[in-house]
Amino acid sequence: MQTNFTLTQLANADYRDSEAILRKCVHCGFCTATCPTYVLLGDELDSPRGRIYQIKDMLEKGGPPTEHQVKHVDRCLSCLSCMTTCPSGVNYMHLVDHARAHIEATHARPPDRAIRDLLARVLPNPRLFRLALIAAWFGKPFAGLLPGRLGALLALAPKSVPGPSHSDRAGSHPAVGPRRKRAALLVGCAQQVLAPQINEATIRLLNRQGVEVVVAKGADCCGALTHHMGKTGLSDAAAKKTIDAWIAEMDGEGLDAIIVNTSGCGTTVKDYAYQFREDAEYAPKALRVAAIARDVTEFLAEIGLSAPVIETGQAIAYHSACSMQHGQRIKDPPRHLLRGAGFEVKEIPEAHLCCGSAGTYNMLQPEIAVQLRDRKVRNIESTKAAAIAAGNLGCITQIATGTGLPIVHTVELLDWATGGPKPDALRDSPAFAGPAQAPGAAPRAAE
């Protein structure tokens, strides 16, 4: 693709990189076949190729983008399915991130800036998020009466809000038996509020594999949510705090890995070296962090998983989050681990298409998100599986609103199969009848 950036623009690293990305695009259109919004809407402007043209025009001209351009960029899920399809190696992720930062800096966004600012401040802050969810609980019965985004926000609120977990607190969780590895765990922001059982299961599971798990003092949100909203100031500040916390552990007792059990966060953490490439102080730190960042299933596949101690065999529909299969390109490890634990893994039709969660997408683009969720649920239910496993909290929350099938994190199933407690979501399912925990297994809470 021919570009026409000025020399002044090309003096900026973001523009230089965006020009190189744009020049790789050969207009082949392979990306349209796997883009969820194009498949759903059939509009070329809502395809990766169409958005690339609009981003090119927006960046070359500089200044505020048009409402038309903002609408179609906002409709992008950042699922990155186009990147695993593209034969030319176009890094759409970095291009659309630049576009969103440009929009955030130059576009007034009437009237929705207030709601975006609210989400950016509340979701990454566990204390504020917990308070917001408690308030939302009282308004949830009226969700259907509220228009658009307000109704969508309330509809996504859980029926109850768990209290703070021991797994959130800074400190060390020692390995069971001889220590094989030492790893830091990103406890996340929204996840520790909505589903603390995921971090608890991760800690128990890793401890039983001989891994000491550390929750680093001072670690913050990874910055993924705000980064993908174009709010780079907020995302960079959060990421730097977390990088510093992990570097302190690396320079202290040392770390063999940084474990991330939310694949959306993992995609961002693994990209820190690019995110801070122009920052003289943080570039080397970010490179060290990104080099040892691992999805929890990726890490377990590397070190090996202990044999199951209970009989499983249930059919599980494995939903591979977009950030897992397209962002990190991790496909086999979760499936192999589940099969090794005795489960029958069912493949989901149209598995490459997004469920509609995509960070804050289901709150900011609720109509499209619901259509994608319903399509995903139909495909999942067609497998006749007894339950759903996924490696990303956003997907779990989104899919759960559209189906009666229990859905749990992959590590919850692996933890249960190898000696942990049965996940709460499975306790009332006839397919998972039987003892809640293997005799003599570790107690429910990670020690």
C-alpha positions as CSV (number, residue, x, y, z in Angstrom):
1,M,0.0,0.0,0.0
2,Q,1.4,3.4,-1.0
3,T,1.7,6.0,1.8
4,N,2.1,9.7,2.0
5,F,3.4,10.6,5.5
6,T,5.3,13.8,6.0
7,L,9.0,13.8,7.2
8,T,7.8,15.4,10.4
9,Q,5.3,12.6,11.0
10,L,7.9,9.9,10.2
11,A,10.2,11.4,12.9
12,N,7.8,9.9,15.4
13,A,8.3,6.2,16.1
14,D,4.5,5.4,16.0
15,Y,4.2,6.9,12.6
16,R,7.3,5.1,11.3
17,D,6.0,1.8,12.5
18,S,2.5,2.4,11.1
19,E,3.9,3.3,7.7
20,A,5.8,0.1,7.6
21,I,2.7,-1.9,8.6
22,L,0.6,-0.1,6.0
23,R,3.1,-0.8,3.3
24,K,2.9,-4.5,3.9
25,C,-0.9,-4.6,3.1
26,V,-1.5,-5.9,-0.4
27,H,-5.3,-5.5,-0.4
28,C,-5.8,-9.2,-0.8
29,G,-8.9,-9.3,1.4
30,F,-8.2,-12.7,3.0
31,C,-8.8,-10.9,6.3
32,T,-12.5,-10.2,5.5
33,A,-13.4,-13.9,5.7
34,T,-12.3,-14.2,9.4
35,C,-13.3,-10.7,10.7
36,P,-16.3,-11.0,13.0
37,T,-17.8,-7.6,12.3
38,Y,-17.5,-8.1,8.5
39,V,-19.0,-11.6,8.7
40,L,-21.8,-10.1,10.8
41,L,-22.4,-6.8,9.1
42,G,-21.1,-7.3,5.5
43,D,-19.7,-3.8,5.3
44,E,-16.3,-3.4,3.8
45,L,-15.6,-0.5,6.2
46,D,-16.1,-2.9,9.1
47,S,-13.4,-5.3,7.8
48,P,-9.7,-5.1,8.5
49,R,-8.9,-4.0,5.0
50,G,-11.5,-1.2,5.1
51,R,-10.3,-0.1,8.5
52,I,-6.7,0.0,7.3
53,Y,-7.7,2.4,4.5
54,Q,-9.5,4.6,7.0
55,I,-6.6,4.5,9.5
56,K,-4.2,5.4,6.7
57,D,-6.3,8.4,5.7
58,M,-6.8,9.5,9.3
59,L,-3.1,9.3,10.2
60,E,-1.8,10.9,7.0
61,K,-4.1,13.9,7.3
62,G,-3.5,14.3,11.0
63,G,-5.9,16.3,13.3
64,P,-9.3,15.1,14.4
65,P,-10.7,12.1,12.6
66,T,-14.2,12.1,11.1
67,E,-17.2,10.6,13.0
68,H,-17.4,8.0,10.2
69,Q,-13.8,6.9,10.8
70,V,-14.2,6.8,14.6
71,K,-17.4,4.7,14.2
72,H,-15.7,2.0,12.2
73,V,-12.5,1.9,14.2
74,D,-14.6,1.7,17.4
75,R,-16.5,-1.3,15.9
76,C,-13.2,-3.3,15.7
77,L,-13.0,-5.9,18.4
78,S,-9.1,-6.1,18.3
79,C,-9.7,-9.9,18.1
80,L,-6.7,-10.1,15.8
81,S,-8.2,-12.9,13.7
82,C,-7.1,-10.9,10.7
83,M,-3.5,-11.3,11.8
84,T,-3.5,-15.1,11.8
85,T,-5.1,-15.0,8.4
86,C,-3.0,-12.3,6.7
87,P,-0.4,-13.8,4.3
88,S,1.6,-10.6,4.3
89,G,2.3,-10.3,8.0
90,V,0.4,-7.1,8.5
91,N,0.6,-6.2,12.3
92,Y,-2.9,-4.9,12.6
93,M,-2.7,-4.9,16.4
94,H,0.0,-2.1,16.5
95,L,-1.7,-0.2,13.7
96,V,-5.2,-0.1,15.4
97,D,-3.6,0.7,18.7
98,H,-1.9,3.8,17.1
99,A,-5.3,4.7,15.6
100,R,-7.1,4.5,18.9
101,A,-4.4,6.6,20.7
102,H,-4.8,9.2,17.9
103,I,-8.6,9.2,18.2
104,E,-8.3,9.6,22.0
105,A,-5.9,12.5,21.7
106,T,-7.8,14.4,18.9
107,H,-11.5,13.5,19.0
108,A,-14.0,15.0,21.5
109,R,-16.2,11.9,21.4
110,P,-19.5,13.6,22.3
111,P,-21.4,12.2,24.1
112,D,-19.7,9.0,25.2
113,R,-16.4,10.3,26.5
114,A,-17.8,10.4,30.0
115,I,-18.7,6.7,30.0
116,R,-15.4,5.7,28.5
117,D,-13.5,7.7,31.1
118,L,-15.6,6.1,33.9
119,L,-14.8,2.6,32.7
120,A,-11.1,3.4,32.3
121,R,-11.0,4.6,35.9
122,V,-13.2,2.0,37.6
123,L,-12.5,-1.3,35.9
124,P,-8.7,-1.4,36.6
125,N,-9.2,-0.4,40.2
126,P,-10.4,-3.4,42.3
127,R,-11.7,-1.3,45.1
128,L,-13.7,1.1,42.9
129,F,-14.9,-1.8,40.7
130,R,-16.2,-3.8,43.7
131,L,-18.1,-0.8,44.9
132,A,-19.5,-0.2,41.5
133,L,-20.7,-3.8,41.2
134,I,-22.4,-3.6,44.6
135,A,-24.2,-0.4,43.4
136,A,-25.1,-2.1,40.1
137,W,-26.7,-5.0,41.9
138,F,-29.4,-2.8,43.1
139,G,-30.1,-1.5,39.6
140,K,-29.8,-4.8,37.8
141,P,-33.6,-5.6,37.9
142,F,-34.1,-2.4,35.9
143,A,-31.5,-3.2,33.2
144,G,-34.1,-3.9,30.6
145,L,-35.6,-0.5,31.0
146,L,-32.4,1.5,30.4
147,P,-31.2,2.4,27.0
148,G,-28.2,1.0,25.1
149,R,-24.9,1.0,27.0
150,L,-26.4,1.7,30.5
151,G,-28.6,-1.4,30.2
152,A,-25.7,-3.4,28.9
153,L,-23.5,-2.4,31.8
154,L,-26.1,-3.5,34.3
155,A,-26.9,-6.7,32.5
156,L,-23.3,-7.8,32.8
157,A,-23.2,-7.2,36.5
158,P,-23.0,-10.5,38.5
159,K,-25.7,-11.6,40.9
160,S,-23.3,-11.4,43.8
161,V,-19.9,-9.9,44.4
162,P,-17.3,-12.1,46.1
163,G,-15.3,-10.6,48.9
164,P,-11.5,-10.0,48.7
165,S,-9.4,-13.2,48.4
166,H,-6.2,-14.1,50.1
167,S,-4.8,-14.7,46.6
168,D,-4.9,-10.9,46.0
169,R,-2.5,-10.0,48.7
170,A,1.2,-9.6,48.1
171,G,3.3,-12.5,49.3
172,S,4.6,-16.0,48.6
173,H,2.7,-19.3,48.2
174,P,5.2,-22.0,48.7
175,A,5.6,-25.1,46.5
176,V,4.3,-28.4,47.7
177,G,7.4,-30.6,48.1
178,P,10.7,-29.6,46.5
179,R,10.6,-26.3,44.7
180,R,11.1,-26.7,41.0
181,K,10.3,-23.2,39.8
182,R,9.5,-19.7,41.2
183,A,6.9,-17.7,39.3
184,A,5.1,-14.4,39.8
185,L,1.3,-14.3,39.2
186,L,-0.5,-11.4,37.7
187,V,-3.7,-11.3,39.8
188,G,-5.3,-8.8,37.5
189,C,-7.8,-6.1,38.2
190,A,-11.3,-7.1,37.2
191,Q,-10.6,-10.8,37.7
192,Q,-9.8,-10.6,41.3
193,V,-13.1,-8.9,41.9
194,L,-15.4,-11.0,39.6
195,A,-13.7,-14.4,39.9
196,P,-11.2,-14.7,42.7
197,Q,-11.5,-18.5,42.4
198,I,-9.4,-18.4,39.2
199,N,-6.4,-17.0,40.9
200,E,-6.9,-19.4,43.9
201,A,-7.1,-22.4,41.6
202,T,-4.0,-21.2,39.7
203,I,-2.0,-20.9,42.9
204,R,-3.1,-24.4,44.2
205,L,-2.4,-26.0,40.8
206,L,1.1,-24.5,40.4
207,N,2.0,-25.2,44.1
208,R,1.2,-28.9,43.5
209,Q,3.5,-28.9,40.5
210,G,6.4,-27.7,42.7
211,V,6.1,-24.0,41.8
212,E,6.4,-21.3,44.4
213,V,3.9,-18.6,43.4
214,V,4.6,-14.9,44.3
215,V,2.2,-12.1,44.2
216,A,4.6,-9.2,43.8
217,K,4.3,-6.2,46.1
218,G,3.2,-3.1,44.2
219,A,2.0,-4.9,41.1
220,D,-0.9,-3.1,39.5
221,C,-3.1,-3.7,36.5
222,C,-1.3,-4.7,33.3
223,G,-2.8,-1.8,31.5
224,A,-4.6,-3.8,28.8
225,L,-8.1,-2.3,29.2
226,T,-7.0,1.3,29.0
227,H,-4.4,0.6,26.3
228,H,-7.0,-0.7,24.0
229,M,-9.2,2.3,24.7
230,G,-6.4,4.5,23.4
231,K,-5.7,5.9,26.9
232,T,-1.9,5.3,26.7
233,G,-1.1,7.6,29.7
234,L,-3.2,5.5,32.1
235,S,-2.0,2.2,30.6
236,D,1.7,3.1,30.6
237,A,1.5,4.2,34.2
238,A,-0.1,1.0,35.4
239,A,2.2,-1.2,33.3
240,K,5.3,0.6,34.7
241,K,4.2,0.0,38.3
242,T,3.7,-3.7,37.5
243,I,7.0,-4.0,35.6
244,D,8.9,-2.4,38.5
245,A,7.3,-4.9,41.0
246,W,8.3,-7.9,38.8
247,I,11.8,-6.5,38.2
248,A,12.2,-6.3,42.0
249,E,11.4,-10.0,42.3
250,M,13.7,-10.9,39.4
251,D,16.6,-9.0,40.9
252,G,15.8,-10.4,44.4
253,E,15.1,-14.2,44.7
254,G,14.7,-14.5,40.9
255,L,11.8,-15.6,38.7
256,D,11.5,-18.4,36.2
257,A,8.3,-17.1,34.7
258,I,5.6,-14.5,35.0
259,I,2.3,-16.3,34.9
260,V,-0.8,-14.7,33.4
261,N,-4.2,-16.5,33.5
262,T,-6.2,-14.0,31.6
263,S,-5.2,-14.2,28.0
264,G,-6.1,-10.6,27.1
265,C,-3.7,-9.5,29.8
266,G,-1.1,-12.0,28.5
267,T,-1.2,-10.6,25.0
268,T,-0.4,-7.1,26.4
269,V,2.3,-8.2,28.8
270,K,4.1,-10.1,26.1
271,D,4.0,-6.9,24.0
272,Y,5.6,-4.7,26.6
273,A,8.9,-4.7,24.8
274,Y,7.2,-3.0,21.9
275,Q,5.0,-0.7,24.0
276,F,8.1,0.7,25.8
277,R,10.6,0.5,22.9
278,E,11.2,4.3,22.9
279,D,11.4,4.6,26.7
280,A,15.1,4.6,27.6
281,E,14.4,3.7,31.3
282,Y,11.7,1.0,30.7
283,A,12.7,-0.5,27.4
284,P,15.3,-3.0,29.0
285,K,12.9,-3.7,31.9
286,A,10.0,-4.4,29.6
287,L,12.1,-6.7,27.5
288,R,13.1,-8.8,30.5
289,V,9.5,-9.0,31.6
290,A,8.1,-9.9,28.2
291,A,10.7,-12.6,27.7
292,I,9.5,-14.7,30.7
293,A,5.7,-14.0,30.5
294,R,3.7,-17.1,30.0
295,D,0.1,-18.0,29.8
296,V,-0.6,-20.5,32.7
297,T,-1.4,-23.3,30.2
298,E,1.7,-22.5,28.2
299,F,3.8,-22.8,31.4
300,L,2.1,-26.0,32.6
301,A,2.8,-27.6,29.2
302,E,6.5,-26.7,29.6
303,I,6.9,-28.1,33.1
304,G,4.4,-31.0,32.9
305,L,1.1,-31.6,34.8
306,S,0.7,-34.2,37.5
307,A,-1.6,-37.1,36.7
308,P,-5.3,-36.8,37.5
309,V,-6.4,-38.1,40.9
310,I,-10.1,-38.3,40.2
311,E,-12.1,-39.8,37.3
312,T,-13.2,-37.2,34.9
313,G,-14.2,-38.0,31.3
314,Q,-16.8,-35.2,30.8
315,A,-17.2,-33.5,27.4
316,I,-15.8,-30.0,27.6
317,A,-16.3,-27.4,24.8
318,Y,-13.0,-25.5,24.8
319,H,-13.4,-21.9,23.8
320,S,-10.1,-20.4,22.7
321,A,-10.2,-16.7,23.4
322,C,-9.1,-14.4,20.6
323,S,-6.3,-13.1,22.6
324,M,-5.1,-16.7,23.2
325,Q,-5.4,-18.1,19.6
326,H,-4.8,-14.9,17.6
327,G,-2.9,-12.7,20.0
328,Q,-0.5,-15.2,21.6
329,R,-1.1,-17.9,19.1
330,I,-1.4,-20.6,21.8
331,K,-3.6,-23.4,20.5
332,D,-2.5,-26.8,21.5
333,P,-1.4,-26.5,25.2
334,P,-4.9,-26.0,26.8
335,R,-6.4,-28.8,24.7
336,H,-3.6,-31.2,25.5
337,L,-3.7,-30.4,29.2
338,L,-7.5,-30.9,29.4
339,R,-7.2,-34.3,27.5
340,G,-4.4,-35.3,29.8
341,A,-6.6,-34.6,32.8
342,G,-9.2,-37.0,31.3
343,F,-11.7,-34.7,29.8
344,E,-13.1,-35.1,26.3
345,V,-12.4,-31.9,24.4
346,K,-15.0,-30.8,21.9
347,E,-14.1,-28.4,19.1
348,I,-16.4,-25.5,18.6
349,P,-17.6,-24.6,15.1
350,E,-16.4,-21.1,13.9
351,A,-14.0,-21.2,16.7
352,H,-12.0,-18.3,15.1
353,L,-14.9,-15.9,15.6
354,C,-15.0,-13.6,18.7
355,C,-17.6,-14.1,21.4
356,G,-18.1,-10.3,21.6
357,S,-16.4,-9.6,24.9
358,A,-13.2,-7.9,23.8
359,G,-12.3,-6.0,26.9
360,T,-14.8,-3.1,27.2
361,Y,-16.4,-3.9,23.8
362,N,-19.5,-5.6,25.2
363,M,-20.1,-2.4,27.2
364,L,-19.4,0.1,24.5
365,Q,-20.8,-1.8,21.5
366,P,-23.6,-3.9,23.1
367,E,-25.7,-4.6,20.0
368,I,-22.9,-6.2,18.0
369,A,-21.5,-7.9,21.1
370,V,-24.8,-9.6,21.8
371,Q,-25.1,-10.8,18.2
372,L,-21.6,-12.3,18.4
373,R,-22.3,-13.8,21.8
374,D,-25.5,-15.5,20.6
375,R,-23.7,-16.9,17.5
376,K,-20.9,-18.2,19.7
377,V,-23.4,-19.8,22.2
378,R,-25.2,-21.6,19.3
379,N,-22.0,-23.0,18.1
380,I,-20.9,-24.1,21.6
381,E,-24.3,-25.7,22.4
382,S,-24.1,-27.6,19.1
383,T,-21.2,-29.7,20.5
384,K,-23.5,-31.2,23.2
385,A,-20.7,-30.6,25.8
386,A,-21.4,-30.7,29.5
387,A,-19.5,-27.6,30.3
388,I,-17.3,-24.9,28.7
389,A,-13.7,-24.1,29.5
390,A,-12.0,-20.8,28.5
391,G,-8.8,-19.0,29.5
392,N,-10.0,-15.4,29.6
393,L,-12.3,-13.8,32.2
394,G,-13.9,-11.5,29.7
395,C,-15.0,-14.5,27.5
396,I,-16.3,-16.4,30.6
397,T,-18.4,-13.4,31.7
398,Q,-19.7,-12.7,28.2
399,I,-20.6,-16.3,27.3
400,A,-22.2,-17.0,30.7
401,T,-24.8,-14.3,30.0
402,G,-26.1,-16.3,27.0
403,T,-26.2,-19.9,28.0
404,G,-27.2,-22.2,30.9
405,L,-24.1,-24.4,30.4
406,P,-21.6,-24.0,33.2
407,I,-18.4,-22.2,32.1
408,V,-15.2,-22.2,34.1
409,H,-11.5,-21.3,33.6
410,T,-9.3,-24.0,32.2
411,V,-7.2,-24.0,35.4
412,E,-10.2,-24.7,37.5
413,L,-10.8,-28.0,35.7
414,L,-7.1,-28.9,35.8
415,D,-6.9,-28.0,39.5
416,W,-10.0,-30.2,40.3
417,A,-8.7,-33.1,38.3
418,T,-5.3,-33.1,40.0
419,G,-6.5,-32.7,43.6
420,G,-8.3,-29.4,44.1
421,P,-11.9,-28.7,44.9
422,K,-14.7,-29.0,42.3
423,P,-15.4,-25.6,40.7
424,D,-18.6,-24.0,42.2
425,A,-20.0,-23.6,38.7
426,L,-20.1,-27.4,38.3
427,R,-21.5,-28.4,41.6
428,D,-25.2,-28.5,40.5
429,S,-24.5,-30.1,37.1
430,P,-25.5,-33.8,36.9
431,A,-22.6,-34.5,34.5
432,F,-20.2,-33.6,37.3
433,A,-21.9,-35.5,40.1
434,G,-19.6,-37.2,42.5
435,P,-17.1,-36.2,45.2
436,A,-16.3,-32.5,45.3
437,Q,-12.7,-33.3,46.0
438,A,-10.3,-36.2,46.0
439,P,-9.8,-37.8,49.4
440,G,-6.8,-36.3,51.2
441,A,-6.5,-33.4,48.7
442,A,-5.5,-29.9,49.7
443,P,-8.1,-27.6,51.3
444,R,-10.1,-25.3,49.1
445,A,-8.2,-22.1,49.8
446,A,-4.6,-21.9,48.7
447,E,-2.3,-21.7,51.7
